[in-house]
């Protein structure tokens, strides 16, 4: 467990522009030898496309981020070259990749995640089907010892030379078949070791309306209040309510599908 974090690096979203911007930030800080100063990395959306590769891919930094360049050498011919592997990913045709996925019978509800995985993660060997996340190889060993059925499961862990705390930000919009709104959206924090929302929005349950009276009714959902280990995210709640507060290992139902890096 980490103590108080003194210095973190954050980057906002913005699709391909956010990816390009953050690659430049990482390249500059790496060139200056400053990245070891950061104890936490927090990103969202397009910046997370870049940061996930940076945190997990095994390639050398100069390949991932590109070599240091002098402004006077930035000719058009130079700019036409592949500057960095992370930057190169956004030059791929997502339309063609989407057509390929649809031809392979990718379910519509999984198309976006599959497209993200194929575009940004697959070139780095980070898009294995159902690969789970864990904080470290030591965590993987513990998880497999406690869950023998996961002995042959694939896990991705961050590189040890990266910031020890890594958070990707996202949002839970609404329960299935319910209308999404600003009132139902809840911030979601995703890390290699744990996923969840640490707070109860407004300190109460969330109310949501059905997409149609034909598919359901108004629901009240308790969302937030803590974290679960990433490999178990999406599973059923603990069967024993007395251990709901956590602190020790608890038994929960396995998730229908694992939470992956592409998610």
N, C-alpha and C positions, 0 to 999 in steps of 0.2 A: 504494500500500500504506500502511496506517495503522501508526503507531507504537504503543507501549503505550497501552491504553485506561485512562483515569483515572477515568471516571465513567460508569456504565451504569444503565439502568432495566430491571427485570425484573418480570414479572407471571405468575402461575400460571394454571392452567386451572380449569374449573368451568362450562363451557357458557355459557348466557345470563347467569348471575350474574357470571361472570368478565368477560364483555364489558361489562356495565353498570358494574361496578367500575372497569375499566380506562379506560373512556370518562371517568368522573369524575376519575380520576387525571390523565389527559391534559388534561382541561379545566382542572383546578386549576393544573397546572404551566404550561400555556400562558397562563392568565390572569395568573399571577405572573411571566411572562417568563422562566421557568427552563428550558424545553425545549431552548434552544440550548446549555445546559451539558452535555447528555448526548451522549456520543460513540457509545453503543451502546444498542440496544433488543432485548431478548430476551424472547420470549413463547412460550406453549404453549397449545394447545387453544382454549378460548373467548376467551382474551386475544389469540390470533393472529387470530381473526375480526375483532376490533377493530383490531389493529395493522396488519394487511394493508391495510385500507381507509385508515387514517391515513397509511401510508407511500406508497401508490400513487395514491389518489384525488386529483383536481385541485380539488375543491371548497374554498372558503375554510374556515378552521378553525372559524369561528363556526357554519357550517352543519354541518360534520362532527361537532363536539363539543358544540355548543350554547353559548348565550351565558351569561355569568356571571349567577348569580341570587343574590339576598339571601334568607336563610332566612325572614325575616318575610313574604316575598312568595310563598312556596310554598303557595298555596291549592290546593284540590282541582281547581278549574277550571284553574289554571295547570298542574298536574301532568297534566291530561288532554290537554294540547297536545303536539305533536311537538317534544320538547326538542332532539334531535340526529338527524342522518341515520343515524349509525352505530347509535345506540340504537334507532331505528325499525326497523332490519332484523330484529331479533329478535321484533318483534310480528307478523311475517308468518306465515301459516298454512303450516307446513312439510308438514302432511298434504296440503293441497291441491296444493302445489307438487310433492310426491312423486307424487301421482296423475297430475298433468300430465306429469311426466317418464316415468312408466311408460306412459302413453298414447302417448308419442312413441317407444316401444320402446327406452328407455334400458336398456343391459345391466345386470343385477343387480349385477355386480361394480363398476360405475361409479356406482351410484345415490347413494352417500353423497357422493362428490366432486362429482357433478353437482348434488346438493341444496345443498351448501355454496356452490357457485359461483352457483347461481340465487338463493339466499336473501340472501347477504351481498355478493357481488361484482357481479352483473349490474346492480343499480341504479346502479352507479358506472362502468359501461362497462368492467369488469375481468374479463369472463367470455367473451372471444372464444375460439372453439374452437382448441385447440392453440397458444394464445399462449405464447411462451417468456418466460423471465426473464433479465435481465442487470443488471449493477451500475450502468450509466450509459449514456447515448446514445453516448459514446465507445467503450464496450465493444461496443455493438451494431454500430457501424461496423466495428470490428476483426473481430468474429465474421463479419459478412457478407462482408468482404473475403477472409477465409480460407476461407469456405464459400459460394461463389457460389450454390449451390442454395438457400440460405436468404435470397436477396435480397428475396423478397416476403413473408417470414415476419413475423408480428406479434410484437413484443417489448414487455414491460412493464418499466419501470425506475422505481426509487423517486424521489420528489421530491427535488430538490437541497437543500431547506430542512429536511430531516429528518435524524435521526442517521445519520452515514455508515456505521455498521455495524448491520446488522439480521439477527437470527437467529430463526427459528421452530424450535421443538424438537418432535421427534416420535420415533417408534420403528419400527424394522424388526422385524417379529414372527418370521417364519420363511420359508424358501423355499416356493414354491408346492407345494401338496399335502402339506405336512409339518405335524406337530402343533406348535402354538405353546405356549410355556411361558416361565417367568421366565428359564430358562437360555438360550433362543434369542433373546430380545428384545435388541436393540442400539439404543442412542441414536443418533438421526439429527439432524444439524444442517442446516437449509435456509435459505439466504440467496439474495438475488437473483443474486449472482455465482457462488456455489459451493454444492455439496451433498455431504455425506458424513458419515462417522464418523471422527474423528481417531485413535481408538485401536483396538487389537485387543483384544476382550473377553478378559480373563484371559490375554492373550498367546498364544492358541492358536485353532485352528479350532473352529467350533461344530458340535456333533453334534445332529441332529434326526431324529425318527422319522416314518414315513409316517402319513397319516391312516388308511390301511388297507393291509394287505399286498398288496391287489389293485391299488393305485395307485402302488406304488413301494417303496423300501427305505430304510434308514438312510443319511443323507448327512452328509458332512463339508464344511462351507462356510467359506471364508476371507472374513471380513466386517470392514470397517473399514480403518484405516491411512492415511486421507487423503481428499482431496476432488477432485471434478471440476467443471468449469464447469456451471452449472445447465442450460444448453441441451443439454448432452451427457449428462446424468445418465440412467442406464438403458441406455446403449449398451454395446457389447461392449468387453472389455478391450483395451488396446493390443496390436497384433499382434507388436510387437517387445518382448520382455520386458526388454531393456536400458533402455528408457525408462519402465518401470513406476513408478519413483520420481518422475517428473515434474520440474518445475522449468522445462522448456521446453515449447513446443507439441508435442503428440503427436497422432497420428491414431488415432481410435477409431471403432468402428462407430456409426452413427446409432441412437438409441433407437427402438424400435417406435412409441412415442407420446411426445410431449414432456412433460416435467414442467411442470405449470401452477400458477398461484397457488392454484387450488382444491384441488390435491393436498396 
